[in-house]
Amino acid sequence: MIDKSQASLVEALSQIQNGSTIMIGGFGTAGQPAELIDGLIELGIKDLVIV
């Protein structure tokens, strides 16, 4: 099995480009990856498809 885990948030976000499709888990604010979402906004990544 391929290990797809990332060592840091910066490393994970570096793999996401404009127009990417990403899946974000959680229910409402419970389990929501707030740091990931904030990082996407800070980096100005746009035209995402959120599943």
mmCIF entry with sequence, helices, sheets and N, C-alpha, C, O atoms, coordinates in Angstrom:
data_MODEL
# 
_entry.id   MODEL 
# 
_entity.id                         1 
_entity.type                       polymer 
_entity.pdbx_number_of_molecules   1 
# 
_entity_poly.entity_id                      1 
_entity_poly.type                           'polypeptide(L)' 
_entity_poly.nstd_linkage                   no 
_entity_poly.nstd_monomer                   no 
_entity_poly.pdbx_seq_one_letter_code       MIDKSQASLVEALSQIQNGSTIMIGGFGTAGQPAELIDGLIELGIKDLVIV 
_entity_poly.pdbx_seq_one_letter_code_can   MIDKSQASLVEALSQIQNGSTIMIGGFGTAGQPAELIDGLIELGIKDLVIV 
_entity_poly.pdbx_strand_id                 A 
# 
loop_
_entity_poly_seq.entity_id 
_entity_poly_seq.num 
_entity_poly_seq.mon_id 
_entity_poly_seq.hetero 
1 1  MET n 
1 2  ILE n 
1 3  ASP n 
1 4  LYS n 
1 5  SER n 
1 6  GLN n 
1 7  ALA n 
1 8  SER n 
1 9  LEU n 
1 10 VAL n 
1 11 GLU n 
1 12 ALA n 
1 13 LEU n 
1 14 SER n 
1 15 GLN n 
1 16 ILE n 
1 17 GLN n 
1 18 ASN n 
1 19 GLY n 
1 20 SER n 
1 21 THR n 
1 22 ILE n 
1 23 MET n 
1 24 ILE n 
1 25 GLY n 
1 26 GLY n 
1 27 PHE n 
1 28 GLY n 
1 29 THR n 
1 30 ALA n 
1 31 GLY n 
1 32 GLN n 
1 33 PRO n 
1 34 ALA n 
1 35 GLU n 
1 36 LEU n 
1 37 ILE n 
1 38 ASP n 
1 39 GLY n 
1 40 LEU n 
1 41 ILE n 
1 42 GLU n 
1 43 LEU n 
1 44 GLY n 
1 45 ILE n 
1 46 LYS n 
1 47 ASP n 
1 48 LEU n 
1 49 VAL n 
1 50 ILE n 
1 51 VAL n 
# 
_struct_asym.id          A 
_struct_asym.entity_id   1 
# 
loop_
_struct_conf.conf_type_id 
_struct_conf.id 
_struct_conf.pdbx_PDB_helix_id 
_struct_conf.beg_label_comp_id 
_struct_conf.beg_label_asym_id 
_struct_conf.beg_label_seq_id 
_struct_conf.pdbx_beg_PDB_ins_code 
_struct_conf.end_label_comp_id 
_struct_conf.end_label_asym_id 
_struct_conf.end_label_seq_id 
_struct_conf.pdbx_end_PDB_ins_code 
_struct_conf.beg_auth_comp_id 
_struct_conf.beg_auth_asym_id 
_struct_conf.beg_auth_seq_id 
_struct_conf.end_auth_comp_id 
_struct_conf.end_auth_asym_id 
_struct_conf.end_auth_seq_id 
_struct_conf.pdbx_PDB_helix_class 
_struct_conf.details 
_struct_conf.pdbx_PDB_helix_length 
HELX_P HELX_P1 AA1 LEU A 9  ? LEU A 13 ? LEU A 9  LEU A 13 1 ? 5  
HELX_P HELX_P2 AA2 ALA A 34 ? LEU A 43 ? ALA A 34 LEU A 43 1 ? 10 
# 
_struct_conf_type.id          HELX_P 
_struct_conf_type.criteria    ? 
_struct_conf_type.reference   ? 
# 
_struct_sheet.id               AA1 
_struct_sheet.type             ? 
_struct_sheet.number_strands   2 
_struct_sheet.details          ? 
# 
_struct_sheet_order.sheet_id     AA1 
_struct_sheet_order.range_id_1   1 
_struct_sheet_order.range_id_2   2 
_struct_sheet_order.offset       ? 
_struct_sheet_order.sense        parallel 
# 
loop_
_struct_sheet_range.sheet_id 
_struct_sheet_range.id 
_struct_sheet_range.beg_label_comp_id 
_struct_sheet_range.beg_label_asym_id 
_struct_sheet_range.beg_label_seq_id 
_struct_sheet_range.pdbx_beg_PDB_ins_code 
_struct_sheet_range.end_label_comp_id 
_struct_sheet_range.end_label_asym_id 
_struct_sheet_range.end_label_seq_id 
_struct_sheet_range.pdbx_end_PDB_ins_code 
_struct_sheet_range.beg_auth_comp_id 
_struct_sheet_range.beg_auth_asym_id 
_struct_sheet_range.beg_auth_seq_id 
_struct_sheet_range.end_auth_comp_id 
_struct_sheet_range.end_auth_asym_id 
_struct_sheet_range.end_auth_seq_id 
AA1 1 THR A 21 ? ILE A 22 ? THR A 21 ILE A 22 
AA1 2 VAL A 49 ? ILE A 50 ? VAL A 49 ILE A 50 
# 
loop_
_atom_site.group_PDB 
_atom_site.id 
_atom_site.type_symbol 
_atom_site.label_atom_id 
_atom_site.label_alt_id 
_atom_site.label_comp_id 
_atom_site.label_asym_id 
_atom_site.label_entity_id 
_atom_site.label_seq_id 
_atom_site.pdbx_PDB_ins_code 
_atom_site.Cartn_x 
_atom_site.Cartn_y 
_atom_site.Cartn_z 
_atom_site.occupancy 
_atom_site.B_iso_or_equiv 
_atom_site.pdbx_formal_charge 
_atom_site.auth_seq_id 
_atom_site.auth_comp_id 
_atom_site.auth_asym_id 
_atom_site.auth_atom_id 
_atom_site.pdbx_PDB_model_num 
ATOM 1   N N  . MET A 1 1  ? 0.841   -1.175 0.000   1.00 0.00 ? 1  MET A N  1 
ATOM 2   C CA . MET A 1 1  ? 0.000   0.000  0.000   1.00 0.00 ? 1  MET A CA 1 
ATOM 3   C C  . MET A 1 1  ? 0.890   1.244  0.000   1.00 0.00 ? 1  MET A C  1 
ATOM 4   O O  . MET A 1 1  ? 1.910   1.279  0.689   1.00 0.00 ? 1  MET A O  1 
ATOM 5   N N  . ILE A 1 2  ? 0.512   2.248  -0.760  1.00 0.00 ? 2  ILE A N  1 
ATOM 6   C CA . ILE A 1 2  ? 1.275   3.491  -0.851  1.00 0.00 ? 2  ILE A CA 1 
ATOM 7   C C  . ILE A 1 2  ? 0.951   4.374  0.347   1.00 0.00 ? 2  ILE A C  1 
ATOM 8   O O  . ILE A 1 2  ? -0.217  4.586  0.672   1.00 0.00 ? 2  ILE A O  1 
ATOM 9   N N  . ASP A 1 3  ? 1.995   4.889  1.007   1.00 0.00 ? 3  ASP A N  1 
ATOM 10  C CA . ASP A 1 3  ? 1.814   5.805  2.138   1.00 0.00 ? 3  ASP A CA 1 
ATOM 11  C C  . ASP A 1 3  ? 1.612   7.211  1.582   1.00 0.00 ? 3  ASP A C  1 
ATOM 12  O O  . ASP A 1 3  ? 2.529   7.783  0.992   1.00 0.00 ? 3  ASP A O  1 
ATOM 13  N N  . LYS A 1 4  ? 0.419   7.770  1.767   1.00 0.00 ? 4  LYS A N  1 
ATOM 14  C CA . LYS A 1 4  ? 0.111   9.101  1.247   1.00 0.00 ? 4  LYS A CA 1 
ATOM 15  C C  . LYS A 1 4  ? 0.089   10.155 2.346   1.00 0.00 ? 4  LYS A C  1 
ATOM 16  O O  . LYS A 1 4  ? -0.373  11.272 2.114   1.00 0.00 ? 4  LYS A O  1 
ATOM 17  N N  . SER A 1 5  ? 0.580   9.823  3.538   1.00 0.00 ? 5  SER A N  1 
ATOM 18  C CA . SER A 1 5  ? 0.578   10.799 4.621   1.00 0.00 ? 5  SER A CA 1 
ATOM 19  C C  . SER A 1 5  ? 1.644   11.868 4.368   1.00 0.00 ? 5  SER A C  1 
ATOM 20  O O  . SER A 1 5  ? 2.661   11.610 3.725   1.00 0.00 ? 5  SER A O  1 
ATOM 21  N N  . GLN A 1 6  ? 1.390   13.067 4.884   1.00 0.00 ? 6  GLN A N  1 
ATOM 22  C CA . GLN A 1 6  ? 2.300   14.199 4.716   1.00 0.00 ? 6  GLN A CA 1 
ATOM 23  C C  . GLN A 1 6  ? 2.875   14.572 6.076   1.00 0.00 ? 6  GLN A C  1 
ATOM 24  O O  . GLN A 1 6  ? 2.200   14.438 7.097   1.00 0.00 ? 6  GLN A O  1 
ATOM 25  N N  . ALA A 1 7  ? 4.117   15.039 6.090   1.00 0.00 ? 7  ALA A N  1 
ATOM 26  C CA . ALA A 1 7  ? 4.796   15.376 7.340   1.00 0.00 ? 7  ALA A CA 1 
ATOM 27  C C  . ALA A 1 7  ? 4.308   16.696 7.920   1.00 0.00 ? 7  ALA A C  1 
ATOM 28  O O  . ALA A 1 7  ? 4.363   16.892 9.134   1.00 0.00 ? 7  ALA A O  1 
ATOM 29  N N  . SER A 1 8  ? 3.832   17.601 7.074   1.00 0.00 ? 8  SER A N  1 
ATOM 30  C CA . SER A 1 8  ? 3.410   18.908 7.579   1.00 0.00 ? 8  SER A CA 1 
ATOM 31  C C  . SER A 1 8  ? 2.292   19.471 6.708   1.00 0.00 ? 8  SER A C  1 
ATOM 32  O O  . SER A 1 8  ? 2.044   18.999 5.599   1.00 0.00 ? 8  SER A O  1 
ATOM 33  N N  . LEU A 1 9  ? 1.629   20.488 7.238   1.00 0.00 ? 9  LEU A N  1 
ATOM 34  C CA . LEU A 1 9  ? 0.567   21.155 6.497   1.00 0.00 ? 9  LEU A CA 1 
ATOM 35  C C  . LEU A 1 9  ? 1.122   21.804 5.231   1.00 0.00 ? 9  LEU A C  1 
ATOM 36  O O  . LEU A 1 9  ? 0.502   21.723 4.170   1.00 0.00 ? 9  LEU A O  1 
ATOM 37  N N  . VAL A 1 10 ? 2.278   22.444 5.337   1.00 0.00 ? 10 VAL A N  1 
ATOM 38  C CA . VAL A 1 10 ? 2.899   23.103 4.182   1.00 0.00 ? 10 VAL A CA 1 
ATOM 39  C C  . VAL A 1 10 ? 3.183   22.083 3.078   1.00 0.00 ? 10 VAL A C  1 
ATOM 40  O O  . VAL A 1 10 ? 2.946   22.352 1.901   1.00 0.00 ? 10 VAL A O  1 
ATOM 41  N N  . GLU A 1 11 ? 3.688   20.922 3.463   1.00 0.00 ? 11 GLU A N  1 
ATOM 42  C CA . GLU A 1 11 ? 3.974   19.868 2.489   1.00 0.00 ? 11 GLU A CA 1 
ATOM 43  C C  . GLU A 1 11 ? 2.683   19.391 1.813   1.00 0.00 ? 11 GLU A C  1 
ATOM 44  O O  . GLU A 1 11 ? 2.654   19.175 0.601   1.00 0.00 ? 11 GLU A O  1 
ATOM 45  N N  . ALA A 1 12 ? 1.632   19.231 2.595   1.00 0.00 ? 12 ALA A N  1 
ATOM 46  C CA . ALA A 1 12 ? 0.352   18.784 2.035   1.00 0.00 ? 12 ALA A CA 1 
ATOM 47  C C  . ALA A 1 12 ? -0.218  19.825 1.078   1.00 0.00 ? 12 ALA A C  1 
ATOM 48  O O  . ALA A 1 12 ? -0.681  19.486 -0.011  1.00 0.00 ? 12 ALA A O  1 
ATOM 49  N N  . LEU A 1 13 ? -0.185  21.087 1.483   1.00 0.00 ? 13 LEU A N  1 
ATOM 50  C CA . LEU A 1 13 ? -0.749  22.143 0.648   1.00 0.00 ? 13 LEU A CA 1 
ATOM 51  C C  . LEU A 1 13 ? 0.053   22.367 -0.629  1.00 0.00 ? 13 LEU A C  1 
ATOM 52  O O  . LEU A 1 13 ? -0.493  22.839 -1.626  1.00 0.00 ? 13 LEU A O  1 
ATOM 53  N N  . SER A 1 14 ? 1.331   22.036 -0.611  1.00 0.00 ? 14 SER A N  1 
ATOM 54  C CA . SER A 1 14 ? 2.159   22.232 -1.803  1.00 0.00 ? 14 SER A CA 1 
ATOM 55  C C  . SER A 1 14 ? 1.730   21.316 -2.950  1.00 0.00 ? 14 SER A C  1 
ATOM 56  O O  . SER A 1 14 ? 2.097   21.550 -4.101  1.00 0.00 ? 14 SER A O  1 
ATOM 57  N N  . GLN A 1 15 ? 0.960   20.283 -2.642  1.00 0.00 ? 15 GLN A N  1 
ATOM 58  C CA . GLN A 1 15 ? 0.492   19.336 -3.656  1.00 0.00 ? 15 GLN A CA 1 
ATOM 59  C C  . GLN A 1 15 ? -0.811  19.784 -4.323  1.00 0.00 ? 15 GLN A C  1 
ATOM 60  O O  . GLN A 1 15 ? -1.224  19.203 -5.326  1.00 0.00 ? 15 GLN A O  1 
ATOM 61  N N  . ILE A 1 16 ? -1.460  20.817 -3.769  1.00 0.00 ? 16 ILE A N  1 
ATOM 62  C CA . ILE A 1 16 ? -2.762  21.258 -4.269  1.00 0.00 ? 16 ILE A CA 1 
ATOM 63  C C  . ILE A 1 16 ? -2.570  22.460 -5.187  1.00 0.00 ? 16 ILE A C  1 
ATOM 64  O O  . ILE A 1 16 ? -1.940  23.449 -4.810  1.00 0.00 ? 16 ILE A O  1 
ATOM 65  N N  . GLN A 1 17 ? -3.114  22.364 -6.379  1.00 0.00 ? 17 GLN A N  1 
ATOM 66  C CA . GLN A 1 17 ? -2.990  23.429 -7.374  1.00 0.00 ? 17 GLN A CA 1 
ATOM 67  C C  . GLN A 1 17 ? -4.361  24.015 -7.683  1.00 0.00 ? 17 GLN A C  1 
ATOM 68  O O  . GLN A 1 17 ? -5.386  23.410 -7.366  1.00 0.00 ? 17 GLN A O  1 
ATOM 69  N N  . ASN A 1 18 ? -4.380  25.191 -8.303  1.00 0.00 ? 18 ASN A N  1 
ATOM 70  C CA . ASN A 1 18 ? -5.636  25.775 -8.764  1.00 0.00 ? 18 ASN A CA 1 
ATOM 71  C C  . ASN A 1 18 ? -6.375  24.753 -9.614  1.00 0.00 ? 18 ASN A C  1 
ATOM 72  O O  . ASN A 1 18 ? -5.774  24.075 -10.447 1.00 0.00 ? 18 ASN A O  1 
ATOM 73  N N  . GLY A 1 19 ? -7.685  24.647 -9.398  1.00 0.00 ? 19 GLY A N  1 
ATOM 74  C CA . GLY A 1 19 ? -8.505  23.736 -10.181 1.00 0.00 ? 19 GLY A CA 1 
ATOM 75  C C  . GLY A 1 19 ? -8.527  22.298 -9.686  1.00 0.00 ? 19 GLY A C  1 
ATOM 76  O O  . GLY A 1 19 ? -9.163  21.442 -10.302 1.00 0.00 ? 19 GLY A O  1 
ATOM 77  N N  . SER A 1 20 ? -7.842  22.022 -8.582  1.00 0.00 ? 20 SER A N  1 
ATOM 78  C CA . SER A 1 20 ? -7.819  20.660 -8.035  1.00 0.00 ? 20 SER A CA 1 
ATOM 79  C C  . SER A 1 20 ? -9.179  20.276 -7.459  1.00 0.00 ? 20 SER A C  1 
ATOM 80  O O  . SER A 1 20 ? -9.991  21.137 -7.122  1.00 0.00 ? 20 SER A O  1 
ATOM 81  N N  . THR A 1 21 ? -9.409  18.984 -7.356  1.00 0.00 ? 21 THR A N  1 
ATOM 82  C CA . THR A 1 21 ? -10.572 18.457 -6.656  1.00 0.00 ? 21 THR A CA 1 
ATOM 83  C C  . THR A 1 21 ? -10.072 17.869 -5.348  1.00 0.00 ? 21 THR A C  1 
ATOM 84  O O  . THR A 1 21 ? -9.189  17.011 -5.345  1.00 0.00 ? 21 THR A O  1 
ATOM 85  N N  . ILE A 1 22 ? -10.639 18.330 -4.227  1.00 0.00 ? 22 ILE A N  1 
ATOM 86  C CA . ILE A 1 22 ? -10.233 17.819 -2.919  1.00 0.00 ? 22 ILE A CA 1 
ATOM 87  C C  . ILE A 1 22 ? -11.467 17.415 -2.119  1.00 0.00 ? 22 ILE A C  1 
ATOM 88  O O  . ILE A 1 22 ? -12.562 17.936 -2.328  1.00 0.00 ? 22 ILE A O  1 
ATOM 89  N N  . MET A 1 23 ? -11.266 16.480 -1.202  1.00 0.00 ? 23 MET A N  1 
ATOM 90  C CA . MET A 1 23 ? -12.344 16.026 -0.336  1.00 0.00 ? 23 MET A CA 1 
ATOM 91  C C  . MET A 1 23 ? -12.025 16.461 1.086   1.00 0.00 ? 23 MET A C  1 
ATOM 92  O O  . MET A 1 23 ? -10.934 16.205 1.597   1.00 0.00 ? 23 MET A O  1 
ATOM 93  N N  . ILE A 1 24 ? -12.989 17.120 1.718   1.00 0.00 ? 24 ILE A N  1 
ATOM 94  C CA . ILE A 1 24 ? -12.814 17.581 3.096   1.00 0.00 ? 24 ILE A CA 1 
ATOM 95  C C  . ILE A 1 24 ? -13.870 16.901 3.947   1.00 0.00 ? 24 ILE A C  1 
ATOM 96  O O  . ILE A 1 24 ? -15.064 17.012 3.671   1.00 0.00 ? 24 ILE A O  1 
ATOM 97  N N  . GLY A 1 25 ? -13.430 16.194 4.985   1.00 0.00 ? 25 GLY A N  1 
ATOM 98  C CA . GLY A 1 25 ? -14.350 15.483 5.861   1.00 0.00 ? 25 GLY A CA 1 
ATOM 99  C C  . GLY A 1 25 ? -14.847 16.346 7.004   1.00 0.00 ? 25 GLY A C  1 
ATOM 100 O O  . GLY A 1 25 ? -14.464 17.508 7.141   1.00 0.00 ? 25 GLY A O  1 
ATOM 101 N N  . GLY A 1 26 ? -15.697 15.765 7.812   1.00 0.00 ? 26 GLY A N  1 
ATOM 102 C CA . GLY A 1 26 ? -16.239 16.453 8.978   1.00 0.00 ? 26 GLY A CA 1 
ATOM 103 C C  . GLY A 1 26 ? -17.736 16.655 8.832   1.00 0.00 ? 26 GLY A C  1 
ATOM 104 O O  . GLY A 1 26 ? -18.302 16.457 7.756   1.00 0.00 ? 26 GLY A O  1 
ATOM 105 N N  . PHE A 1 27 ? -18.365 17.049 9.921   1.00 0.00 ? 27 PHE A N  1 
ATOM 106 C CA . PHE A 1 27 ? -19.796 17.327 9.922   1.00 0.00 ? 27 PHE A CA 1 
ATOM 107 C C  . PHE A 1 27 ? -19.986 18.661 10.605  1.00 0.00 ? 27 PHE A C  1 
ATOM 108 O O  . PHE A 1 27 ? -19.834 18.766 11.822  1.00 0.00 ? 27 PHE A O  1 
ATOM 109 N N  . GLY A 1 28 ? -20.317 19.685 9.833   1.00 0.00 ? 28 GLY A N  1 
ATOM 110 C CA . GLY A 1 28 ? -20.386 21.025 10.403  1.00 0.00 ? 28 GLY A CA 1 
ATOM 111 C C  . GLY A 1 28 ? -18.995 21.433 10.851  1.00 0.00 ? 28 GLY A C  1 
ATOM 112 O O  . GLY A 1 28 ? -18.038 21.341 10.083  1.00 0.00 ? 28 GLY A O  1 
ATOM 113 N N  . THR A 1 29 ? -18.881 21.882 12.086  1.00 0.00 ? 29 THR A N  1 
ATOM 114 C CA . THR A 1 29 ? -17.561 22.260 12.598  1.00 0.00 ? 29 THR A CA 1 
ATOM 115 C C  . THR A 1 29 ? -16.871 21.113 13.326  1.00 0.00 ? 29 THR A C  1 
ATOM 116 O O  . THR A 1 29 ? -15.711 21.241 13.717  1.00 0.00 ? 29 THR A O  1 
ATOM 117 N N  . ALA A 1 30 ? -17.569 19.991 13.514  1.00 0.00 ? 30 ALA A N  1 
ATOM 118 C CA . ALA A 1 30 ? -16.961 18.846 14.186  1.00 0.00 ? 30 ALA A CA 1 
ATOM 119 C C  . ALA A 1 30 ? -16.090 18.074 13.206  1.00 0.00 ? 30 ALA A C  1 
ATOM 120 O O  . ALA A 1 30 ? -16.581 17.575 12.194  1.00 0.00 ? 30 ALA A O  1 
ATOM 121 N N  . GLY A 1 31 ? -14.825 17.976 13.499  1.00 0.00 ? 31 GLY A N  1 
ATOM 122 C CA . GLY A 1 31 ? -13.914 17.239 12.641  1.00 0.00 ? 31 GLY A CA 1 
ATOM 123 C C  . GLY A 1 31 ? -13.476 17.993 11.404  1.00 0.00 ? 31 GLY A C  1 
ATOM 124 O O  . GLY A 1 31 ? -12.786 17.439 10.548  1.00 0.00 ? 31 GLY A O  1 
ATOM 125 N N  . GLN A 1 32 ? -13.871 19.251 11.300  1.00 0.00 ? 32 GLN A N  1 
ATOM 126 C CA . GLN A 1 32 ? -13.493 20.072 10.146  1.00 0.00 ? 32 GLN A CA 1 
ATOM 127 C C  . GLN A 1 32 ? -12.006 20.421 10.224  1.00 0.00 ? 32 GLN A C  1 
ATOM 128 O O  . GLN A 1 32 ? -11.543 20.872 11.271  1.00 0.00 ? 32 GLN A O  1 
ATOM 129 N N  . PRO A 1 33 ? -11.247 20.226 9.141   1.00 0.00 ? 33 PRO A N  1 
ATOM 130 C CA . PRO A 1 33 ? -9.812  20.543 9.153   1.00 0.00 ? 33 PRO A CA 1 
ATOM 131 C C  . PRO A 1 33 ? -9.578  22.047 8.957   1.00 0.00 ? 33 PRO A C  1 
ATOM 132 O O  . PRO A 1 33 ? -9.210  22.488 7.868   1.00 0.00 ? 33 PRO A O  1 
ATOM 133 N N  . ALA A 1 34 ? -9.796  22.825 10.021  1.00 0.00 ? 34 ALA A N  1 
ATOM 134 C CA . ALA A 1 34 ? -9.732  24.289 9.937   1.00 0.00 ? 34 ALA A CA 1 
ATOM 135 C C  . ALA A 1 34 ? -8.378  24.791 9.440   1.00 0.00 ? 34 ALA A C  1 
ATOM 136 O O  . ALA A 1 34 ? -8.326  25.727 8.642   1.00 0.00 ? 34 ALA A O  1 
ATOM 137 N N  . GLU A 1 35 ? -7.281  24.184 9.899   1.00 0.00 ? 35 GLU A N  1 
ATOM 138 C CA . GLU A 1 35 ? -5.956  24.641 9.467   1.00 0.00 ? 35 GLU A CA 1 
ATOM 139 C C  . GLU A 1 35 ? -5.764  24.418 7.971   1.00 0.00 ? 35 GLU A C  1 
ATOM 140 O O  . GLU A 1 35 ? -5.160  25.251 7.294   1.00 0.00 ? 35 GLU A O  1 
ATOM 141 N N  . LEU A 1 36 ? -6.264  23.319 7.455   1.00 0.00 ? 36 LEU A N  1 
ATOM 142 C CA . LEU A 1 36 ? -6.167  23.039 6.022   1.00 0.00 ? 36 LEU A CA 1 
ATOM 143 C C  . LEU A 1 36 ? -6.929  24.093 5.226   1.00 0.00 ? 36 LEU A C  1 
ATOM 144 O O  . LEU A 1 36 ? -6.407  24.635 4.252   1.00 0.00 ? 36 LEU A O  1 
ATOM 145 N N  . ILE A 1 37 ? -8.148  24.381 5.632   1.00 0.00 ? 37 ILE A N  1 
ATOM 146 C CA . ILE A 1 37 ? -8.974  25.365 4.931   1.00 0.00 ? 37 ILE A CA 1 
ATOM 147 C C  . ILE A 1 37 ? -8.336  26.745 5.005   1.00 0.00 ? 37 ILE A C  1 
ATOM 148 O O  . ILE A 1 37 ? -8.283  27.456 4.001   1.00 0.00 ? 37 ILE A O  1 
ATOM 149 N N  . ASP A 1 38 ? -7.851  27.134 6.184   1.00 0.00 ? 38 ASP A N  1 
ATOM 150 C CA . ASP A 1 38 ? -7.171  28.427 6.332   1.00 0.00 ? 38 ASP A CA 1 
ATOM 151 C C  . ASP A 1 38 ? -5.938  28.502 5.437   1.00 0.00 ? 38 ASP A C  1 
ATOM 152 O O  . ASP A 1 38 ? -5.670  29.542 4.836   1.00 0.00 ? 38 ASP A O  1 
ATOM 153 N N  . GLY A 1 39 ? -5.195  27.414 5.348   1.00 0.00 ? 39 GLY A N  1 
ATOM 154 C CA . GLY A 1 39 ? -4.004  27.373 4.503   1.00 0.00 ? 39 GLY A CA 1 
ATOM 155 C C  . GLY A 1 39 ? -4.336  27.547 3.034   1.00 0.00 ? 39 GLY A C  1 
ATOM 156 O O  . GLY A 1 39 ? -3.620  28.241 2.313   1.00 0.00 ? 39 GLY A O  1 
ATOM 157 N N  . LEU A 1 40 ? -5.415  26.924 2.582   1.00 0.00 ? 40 LEU A N  1 
ATOM 158 C CA . LEU A 1 40 ? -5.845  27.078 1.189   1.00 0.00 ? 40 LEU A CA 1 
ATOM 159 C C  . LEU A 1 40 ? -6.184  28.533 0.889   1.00 0.00 ? 40 LEU A C  1 
ATOM 160 O O  . LEU A 1 40 ? -5.842  29.051 -0.174  1.00 0.00 ? 40 LEU A O  1 
ATOM 161 N N  . ILE A 1 41 ? -6.854  29.185 1.830   1.00 0.00 ? 41 ILE A N  1 
ATOM 162 C CA . ILE A 1 41 ? -7.219  30.592 1.656   1.00 0.00 ? 41 ILE A CA 1 
ATOM 163 C C  . ILE A 1 41 ? -5.973  31.466 1.639   1.00 0.00 ? 41 ILE A C  1 
ATOM 164 O O  . ILE A 1 41 ? -5.832  32.330 0.773   1.00 0.00 ? 41 ILE A O  1 
ATOM 165 N N  . GLU A 1 42 ? -5.067  31.248 2.591   1.00 0.00 ? 42 GLU A N  1 
ATOM 166 C CA . GLU A 1 42 ? -3.844  32.053 2.676   1.00 0.00 ? 42 GLU A CA 1 
ATOM 167 C C  . GLU A 1 42 ? -2.989  31.937 1.421   1.00 0.00 ? 42 GLU A C  1 
ATOM 168 O O  . GLU A 1 42 ? -2.394  32.923 0.986   1.00 0.00 ? 42 GLU A O  1 
ATOM 169 N N  . LEU A 1 43 ? -2.921  30.754 0.840   1.00 0.00 ? 43 LEU A N  1 
ATOM 170 C CA . LEU A 1 43 ? -2.113  30.546 -0.359  1.00 0.00 ? 43 LEU A CA 1 
ATOM 171 C C  . LEU A 1 43 ? -2.801  31.039 -1.631  1.00 0.00 ? 43 LEU A C  1 
ATOM 172 O O  . LEU A 1 43 ? -2.184  31.096 -2.695  1.00 0.00 ? 43 LEU A O  1 
ATOM 173 N N  . GLY A 1 44 ? -4.072  31.391 -1.518  1.00 0.00 ? 44 GLY A N  1 
ATOM 174 C CA . GLY A 1 44 ? -4.800  31.906 -2.677  1.00 0.00 ? 44 GLY A CA 1 
ATOM 175 C C  . GLY A 1 44 ? -5.124  30.848 -3.715  1.00 0.00 ? 44 GLY A C  1 
ATOM 176 O O  . GLY A 1 44 ? -5.308  31.162 -4.891  1.00 0.00 ? 44 GLY A O  1 
ATOM 177 N N  . ILE A 1 45 ? -5.193  29.598 -3.286  1.00 0.00 ? 45 ILE A N  1 
ATOM 178 C CA . ILE A 1 45 ? -5.537  28.514 -4.206  1.00 0.00 ? 45 ILE A CA 1 
ATOM 179 C C  . ILE A 1 45 ? -7.015  28.675 -4.568  1.00 0.00 ? 45 ILE A C  1 
ATOM 180 O O  . ILE A 1 45 ? -7.867  28.809 -3.690  1.00 0.00 ? 45 ILE A O  1 
ATOM 181 N N  . LYS A 1 46 ? -7.308  28.659 -5.873  1.00 0.00 ? 46 LYS A N  1 
ATOM 182 C CA . LYS A 1 46 ? -8.671  28.964 -6.309  1.00 0.00 ? 46 LYS A CA 1 
ATOM 183 C C  . LYS A 1 46 ? -9.188  27.936 -7.305  1.00 0.00 ? 46 LYS A C  1 
ATOM 184 O O  . LYS A 1 46 ? -8.468  27.037 -7.738  1.00 0.00 ? 46 LYS A O  1 
ATOM 185 N N  . ASP A 1 47 ? -10.454 28.098 -7.650  1.00 0.00 ? 47 ASP A N  1 
ATOM 186 C CA . ASP A 1 47 ? -11.143 27.227 -8.608  1.00 0.00 ? 47 ASP A CA 1 
ATOM 187 C C  . ASP A 1 47 ? -11.132 25.766 -8.165  1.00 0.00 ? 47 ASP A C  1 
ATOM 188 O O  . ASP A 1 47 ? -11.020 24.859 -8.990  1.00 0.00 ? 47 ASP A O  1 
ATOM 189 N N  . LEU A 1 48 ? -11.250 25.546 -6.855  1.00 0.00 ? 48 LEU A N  1 
ATOM 190 C CA . LEU A 1 48 ? -11.262 24.186 -6.315  1.00 0.00 ? 48 LEU A CA 1 
ATOM 191 C C  . LEU A 1 48 ? -12.645 23.564 -6.456  1.00 0.00 ? 48 LEU A C  1 
ATOM 192 O O  . LEU A 1 48 ? -13.659 24.262 -6.428  1.00 0.00 ? 48 LEU A O  1 
ATOM 193 N N  . VAL A 1 49 ? -12.675 22.258 -6.606  1.00 0.00 ? 49 VAL A N  1 
ATOM 194 C CA . VAL A 1 49 ? -13.907 21.486 -6.505  1.00 0.00 ? 49 VAL A CA 1 
ATOM 195 C C  . VAL A 1 49 ? -13.819 20.787 -5.159  1.00 0.00 ? 49 VAL A C  1 
ATOM 196 O O  . VAL A 1 49 ? -12.947 19.945 -4.946  1.00 0.00 ? 49 VAL A O  1 
ATOM 197 N N  . ILE A 1 50 ? -14.732 21.139 -4.241  1.00 0.00 ? 50 ILE A N  1 
ATOM 198 C CA . ILE A 1 50 ? -14.726 20.577 -2.892  1.00 0.00 ? 50 ILE A CA 1 
ATOM 199 C C  . ILE A 1 50 ? -15.793 19.487 -2.819  1.00 0.00 ? 50 ILE A C  1 
ATOM 200 O O  . ILE A 1 50 ? -16.963 19.729 -3.112  1.00 0.00 ? 50 ILE A O  1 
ATOM 201 N N  . VAL A 1 51 ? -15.371 18.280 -2.424  1.00 0.00 ? 51 VAL A N  1 
ATOM 202 C CA . VAL A 1 51 ? -16.289 17.145 -2.293  1.00 0.00 ? 51 VAL A CA 1 
ATOM 203 C C  . VAL A 1 51 ? -16.501 16.888 -0.822  1.00 0.00 ? 51 VAL A C  1 
ATOM 204 O O  . VAL A 1 51 ? -17.241 15.974 -0.456  1.00 0.00 ? 51 VAL A O  1 
# 
